[in-house]
Amino acid sequence: MDAESAITVNTTMSAQEQAKLKMEVDSFNKANAVNGRAVSQSLGKDDFLKLLITQLSNQDPLSPMDNTEFIAQMAQFSSLEQMTNMNVNFEKMNSMLTSSQAVGTIGRTVDISVGDTTTTGVVQAVTYGSNPQVKVGNMYYDMKQITAVYGN
């Protein structure tokens, strides 16, 4: 094949194609989460409790764990549980605030950044949840993509 008959292929995606791809990737990633939790490499409260039980069941009967050491570990477990509960509540509050912010954009004109282009349109609808989306035209966009909101 000579240079004159070479076919030119367009490898850039339009803003709508990028948005559609992003939505499909997000949907795929959400489907892969187990019970709504992403895979983590950190220890949680269940792991801490398992370690404590293993430590107690395998201790030397002639020299058991010191009471103060045991109380200190239980206090650490209690603190960890309370921090976990607070984190869950903060996540719920953040989700509510973000959803409320999304609702506030209904009927307003917004600029949405998609890749290296900007789309402008009126928000027609929103979705709720930890990652709310706004509907502009026939496409849904993440709230994070909004760069400006104009009063109507």
N, C-alpha and C positions, 0 to 999 in steps of 0.2 A: 504494500500500500504506500503510495507516495504522499508527500506533504499536502498536495492540493486536494486530495480526496479525504483528508482526515475529518472526522466528525467532532464538532464542538459540543461538549456536554456542560450544562449549567449545574454546578454543584452547590450553589447557594440556595438557601431556603427562604421563602417569603415569611413575613411576620406572622401570617395566619398559620402557615405550616409549622413554624417554630412553636407557636402557642399550642397547637394541636399535639405536637410531639411531646411538649412538656407535660400536658395534661395526661397523655397516655403513660408516660414514665411515672408520674406521681401516682396514678391509679394502680399501676403495676407494683410500685413500691409499697403502697398501702395494703395491697392484697397479700404481699409477702410477709407482712408483720404478723407475728403469732399473738393472738389474743390482744391485739392493739399495742403490743410492746415490741420494740425493735431489739435486735440482738445487742447485748452489752457485754463488755469485758470487765465490768466492775462487780464487786461483791455487794449484795443487798442484805436486807434484814433476815431473809430466810437462810441465806448462806452463813451469816453470823451465828444464828441460832443452831444450825447444824454443826458448826465448828465447836460451839460451847457444849452441846450434848455429847459430841465425840470426845471432847476433852474430859468431861465428867465421867463418862462411861469407861474411859481407858486410863484413869488416874491410878496411881499406886495406892492400894488399900491401907498400907502401913504408914504412908505419909500423904494424906489427902490434901486437896487444894485448900489454901488458907482462906478463911471466911472473908477477910477484907479484900482479897484478890477476886473472890467470887462476886462479892457485892459490887466491886468496881466494874467487873465485866457486865453484870446485870444493868448497872447504871448506863454503861455505854450502849447496851442494846436498847434500853428505854429511850435514850437520846436519839439514837439512829431511827427508831420507829417514829418518834415525834417529828423529826426532820423530814422523813418520808411522807408523813401525813400532811405536813405543811406544804411540801413541794407539790403534792397532788392538788391541794386547795389553790395554790398559786397558779397552777396550770389551768384549773377550771376558771379562775378569775380572769386570767389572761385571755382565754378563749371567749369569755363573755364580753370583755372589753373590745376585743378585735371584731367580734360579730356585731357589736353595737356600732363600732366605727364604720363597718361595712354598710349597715342599714342606713347610716347617715349620708351615704353617697347616692342613695336611690333618687333618681330624677335629676341628678347633677351631672354637669359635663366634667369629664376627667381626661387627663392625658395618661396613656399607658405605654410604658417602655417595653418593647418586644425586640430583644436583640439590639441592633443598632438603629432601629426605627421607632417612631412614636406614633401611636394611634390615638385619635381623639374621638370621643363619643359620649352619649348619655347613658348612665347606668340604668338598666331596666329592671334588674333583679339581683339578688345576692344569695349565696348559700351560707349556711351556718357551720360551726365547727371550729376546730383548732386552726384550720387553714381556710378561712372564708374566701370565696371567689365572687367577683362581680361580673354580671352579664352586660356586655357592650356589643351591640349589633347581634350577631348570632354566635358569639364566642364568649367563653368564660375565661377570666384572667384572675390571677392571684392578687390579693390586696397589695402585696409587696411590689407589684409591677406599676402601681399608680404613682405617678410623679407629681401630679397637680390635680386639685379639685377646685372647680369654679362654681360660685354661687349663681343660681338661676333666678 
